[in-house]
Amino acid sequence: MSEKKEAKFKALSAPKGVPDYVPPGSPVFLKVRETFIHQAHLAGFQHIELPIFEDTTLFARGVGESTDVVSKEMYTFADRGGRSVTLRPEGTAGVMRSVIEHSLDRGQLPVKLNYAGPFFRYERPQAGRYRQLQQVGVEAIGVDDPALDAEIIALADRSFRAIGLSGFRLELTSLGDHTCRPEYRAKLQEFLFALPLDEETRRRAELNPLRVLDDKRQAVQEMTADAPLMLDYLSDEARNHFETVTGLLDDMSVPYVVNPRMVRGLDYYTKTCFEFVHDGLGAQSGIGGGGRYDGLMSQLGGQDLSGIGYGLGVDRAVLALAAEGVELPDVARRVEVFGVALGTEAKKAMATLINDLRVAGISADMSYGDRGLKGAMKGADRAGARFALVLGEQELAEGQVQIKDLAAHEQTGVALEAVVSELGQRLS
């Protein structure tokens, strides 16, 4: 192909704001996600697989039309049938839709579900803020019990600590319930409407005044510094609920700080609300959060049941690990065993042996091509293998393989038919 013709094919790159996770960094991403999922399963949460896109109405009704997520950030388009569909911007609404559709709420409560995967928001890309973000979430639906709130929060805290993070803090508040929120809403609107707000912010104050307190513009923050706080207007029931949650967290030795000005980015939150913050990440400091959502199920056409959940940011957790200088153990190990074969017949025998190891549940790879012993052993090092198998024509004639312990720098000859069992014992 001529150089002129080759010039027509420009190299492609990922869409703006969509990160790739490739080796050698991808094992860290995978380990973080798997650890978050494992911690959820230890707490009795079961997996749910959600659609990547849903009917747009689900998010408009469930997340809230006044939120930035719905009004500015959703990837919405018409499919070939003319239906409006949206790439999922968050997980809770989809989980609730699925619970209602499949009558999961008609059995034992709470329904405890765990999900993981990509979510999509059209945001301005920067470090830690992506248009495709990766999350692991849990939802516990059907029981309004402060002990369940404490369990969910403790699970999130434990998940971050399980990957080695320590430089974060848990911020906690209560957003009240249906008995006290109307009075607070009226007080907050009275305060806000007395301010010189721009037209868009005033419209937001009319729809959901709490959203104004979440405005990141310094001028708005200064104007609202003395705004009334929800914690000062809690009903007796909401206050008792919150005090029970904080008391249980104290008993569980889960550290937290009460942040009375906290506002989550989604409209469905009530009562307990929380966020995990890591100051090592700069402006995008939130690494996970969630809260209780009374009324969301009935709003989506189901029973009037409460729920609570969280979403943990895998992308930001990876960045937080780097900020703290935490290295996860064994993530550089691609396989346990790496085969090095020298000679045509030896390569055939090694290919069979590597397959036998995999069948036995031992991760294994081998050197391909015509690399010599030195080059092939570099491959074993790059794979992070614990053992290398060396098989040349002479070893093959003798029916043996050399097992090299790469950490201890020891080498042992083992019969071909005994390699699998020998390595199984050493790796157990």
N, C-alpha and C positions, 0 to 999 in steps of 0.2 A: 504494500500500500504506500502511495506517495506521501511525502511530508505535507503537501497541500491538502490532500484528502483527509489525512489524520487530524489536521487543524480544525476540521469541522466538528470533531467530537470533543466537546469541552468536559473536563472532569466535573462530576456532580458532587454536591455536599448535602448533608442533612438539612431539613428545613430550619429556619432561624428559630432559636429557642428550644430546640429538641436535642437533648444530649445523647450521644452514643456512649455505651459502656463496653469497652473492648479490653482484651488482655494487655497488660497485666493488672489493670484496675478493676475489671469486671468481677473477679472473684470476691472483692470487698463488697461491692454492690450486692452480689448474690448472697453472701454470708449475712449481711445486715437484714435483707428481706427474709431469708430463711429463719433467722433468729427471731424476728418479730412474729412470724407465723407460728413458730414452735412455741413461743411463750403463750400465744393465744390458745393453742391446742392444749397446753398444759392446764389451762383454766377452763376447759370444757367447751370451747367454741368450735363449731363445725364449719367446714368450708362452704362457701357459696360462690358460684361463678356468675358474674353479672355481664349483661350485654355491654359492648363498647358504646353503642348509641341507643337512645331511647326516644320516645315521643316527647317533643319539646314541652308539651303541657306539663309533663311530670315535674320538670325542674322549675318552670314558671310558677306552678302551684305549690310545689314542695319546698323549694329553696327560698323563694320570695322575689317578686318582681322589682322590689326596691333595692335589692342587693346589687353590688357591682358585678358579681358573678353572672347574674341573669341579664342585667341591663347592658353590660359592656364586654363580658369576657367569654361568652359561650360560642362554640363553633356550631352554628345552626345552618341547615341547608334543607332544600326540598329534594326528596328522593324521586325516582322516576315515576312514582305514582302520585306525585304532587303532595305527599305528606311531609310535614315539617318534623325533622328529626334533629337531635343534638348529640354530639359527642359528650359523653358523661363528664361533667365538671367536678363531681363529688360522688360519694358512694351511698350515703344514707338514704336518699330518696329512692334510688334503685333497689336497695335492700328492702325497704318498706313496701314498694310496689310488688316485689316478688313474694314477700311474706303474705300479703293480701291475696295475690293471684293464686298462690298454691295452698292457701288456708293453713299455713304453718302456725298461725296464732290460735288455731282451734285445738291444739294439743297442749302438752306440758309447757308451762311458762316459768321463767322467761325463755323465749327463743334466743339462743346465743349463736351468732353467726360471725364468721371471719372471712374477709376478702382481701385480695391483693391485685395490683395491676396499675396500668397507666390511666391518668385522668387528664383532661384537656381544658386549658383556659388561655384565651388570647390576651396575654399580658405582655408588658414591655420586658423583654428578656434581659436578665442580669444575673450575676452570680447567685445561685440558689433560687432564682425565680425562672421557671421554665414554662413553656407552653404545653409540653407534655411532662407531667409530673408523676412520680411513682409513689404510691402509698400502700400501706397495710392498715386495714381498719377492722374494727369489731363493732357489733351492735348487739345489745341485749334488750329485747322487746317484750313488753307485756306486764311488767311489775314496776310499780313506783315505790321503790325501797331504797333509802339512803345507803344501806349496806351494799347494794349493787353499785351505786355510784362510787363508793370507796373501792370496791373490787376493781372496777374499770380503771380508775385513776392509778391504783397501785400496780395494775397490770401494765399500763403504759410506762410508768416509772421503772418497773422491773425490766421491761423490754429494752429501754435505753441503757440501763446499767448492765444488761446481759452482753451488750456488744462492747462494753468498756468505757462508755461515756460517764463523766462525772461533773463536767463543768456546765451543767444546765440547772435551771430552777423551774419549779412548778408554780404557776400563778393561778389563783382560784377565786371565784366569786359566785354569787347567786343572781340570776336574772328574774327571780320572783315567779309567781304563778298567776293564774287567771283572775284571782281575787284582788291582787295588789298591783298588777301591772297597769290596769286602766288609770288608777289614781296617779301612779308615777308618770305614765305617759302624758297625762294632762298637765302635771307640774312641769315636766321637761319641755313640753311644747310651749307652755306659757313663758318659760325662760328663754327658749330659742327664738320665738317670734319677736321678742324684744330686742334681738340683736340685729345688726346690719348685715344680714346674710345675703349672698347672691341668690339669683333666682333658682338655680339648680339645687343649691343646698337647702333653700326654703321648701322646695318641692319634696326633697328627701325628708325634711323634718315633718312634713304633713303625712307622708306615707309611713315612715318608721323613724321616729326621732332618735332612737338609739344609734342609728347609722351615722348621725352627725358627730356623735362622740368618738366614732372610729375614723373620722377624717384625719389624714396625715399631714395636712397643710398647717404650717406653724401658726398662721393668722387665725385659723379656725380653732386650733387647740388653745390658743391664748384667750380667745373669746369665750370658750366653753370651760375654762379652768374652774369656775365656781358653779358649774351646773349641778343640779340636784342629783344624788346618787341612789341607785336602786336599793342598795343595802339599807338605806335609811327609811325605806318604805315597805319593807318585807312584811307580809302577813305573819301571824303567829305560826301558821303551819309551814310556810316557806322558811321562816327563820329556824324553826325546830329541825326541819329537814337539813338545812345547811350546817347547823351546829352539830348534828349527828354525824354528817359526813366528815367534818373537820376533826371531830373527836375520834372517829374510827381511823382516820389517817394518822393521827397522833399515836394511837394504839399500835398501828402497823409500822411506826417509825418511818413514815413517808414525809419528808420535809416539804413545806409549801409556804407561800406568802399570799395573803389576801390582797387582791388587786381590785378595788371597788369600781375602777373605771374601765375594766375589761369589757370589750365588746367583740363578739365573734362575728365573722364575715357572713354568716348565714342566718336567716330570719327565724328558723324553727326552734332555736334554743330557748329553754326555760329552766328555772331553778339552777342546778349545779352547772357551772361552766368553767372550763379550765384550758390552760395552754402551757406547753413546755417551751421555754425560751433559752437560747444559747447565745450569749453575747459575743462569742468568737466568730459569729457569722456576719457581723455588721448589720445592715438594714434588714436583711431577710433572716431575722433571728428566731422566728417560730419554727420549731422542728416537729411539732405535733400538737394536737389538741382536740377538744370535743366538748360534749355536754349532754344534758338531758333534753328531750324534745317531746313534751306533753302536747297532745293535740295533732301531731303530724299525721298519724295513721288515719284518724277520722277525716282530716283535711284531704287525704288521698283516696277516700272512699271506703275505708275499713272501719274496724271497731275503734272505740275511743280508748286506746291503750297507750300507755307511756313507753318510753324507750330511752336508752342512753348509749352513747358510743364514742369512738374517737377515730381519727385518721393520723397515722404516723408517717412523716415524710422520709422516705428511703433516701432520696437525693440529698436532702439536708443533713440526714444522719451521717451519710458518707462524708460530707463536707465538714461536719462537726468532729468526726474522728480525725480528719486531717488537721483541723485547727488545734486539737488537743495533742496531736502527735501520737495517737493510739494506733498500734499495729496489731491487727487481728491475727491470732495464731493459725498456722497451717494454710492460710489463704493462697500462699505461693505454691503449694503442692498441687500440681495438676493430677499426678498419678502416684501410686505407691511403688510401682515396679516399672522399670524401663528396660527393654530388651535390646541388646546389641549383638547382631549376628554378622559374621564375617564369612562370606562365601555363599554361593548360590543355594546349595543344599541346606546349609545352616539357616539361611533366611526362611526357607520353606518350613523347617522344623520350628523356628522361633515364632513364625506367624501362627502355627497351630498351638504352641505353648501359650502365647499371649491370649489367644481366644479361650483356651481352657481356664486361664486365670480369671478372665472376665466372667465366664460362666459360673465360676466359684465365688463371684462377688468381690473380687480383688481388682482395683483399678490398675490398668496397665496400658502401656504404649510401647512402641519400638522404633528404632531408627530405620529410615527408608533411604533408598538410593545407594550410591556407592561410597559412602563416607567411611573413612578409616576408623580405627579404634579410638583415637584421640578425639576426633570430631564427634563421633557417636556418643562418647562419654560426656561431652559438653552438652549434648542434648538431654542426657539423664539429669545433669545438674539444673538445666533450665526448666525441666519438668518438675523439679523439686522432689524427685523420687527418693525413697528411703533405701531401695535396693536396685541394683542393676544386675541383669542376667547377661553373661557373656558366653556366646556360643560360636566357636570356630569349627573348622572342618575336623581338627584333631579331637576336640571335645565331643563332637558329634559321633566320630568313629568309636570313641570310648563310652558313648551313651551317657555323658555327663554334661552338666551346665555349671559354670562358675557363678555363685551368688556373691555379689559384692555388697557389703554393708557400707553405704556411702558415708555414714556418720562415724562409724567406728573404724573405717578403713581396714576392714577384715574381709577376707575372701575364702569361700568354702566350696569345694566340689560336691555336687549333689546329683544323684541319678535323675535322668530326664523324667522318669515316671513318678518321682517323689517330689518334684519341685513345687507343685501346687500345694500339697499337704504341708511341706516344709515352710513355705511362705505364709500359709494360713496360720500356722502355729506362731511364727515370729511376729505376725501382725496382730494377733489376737490380744 
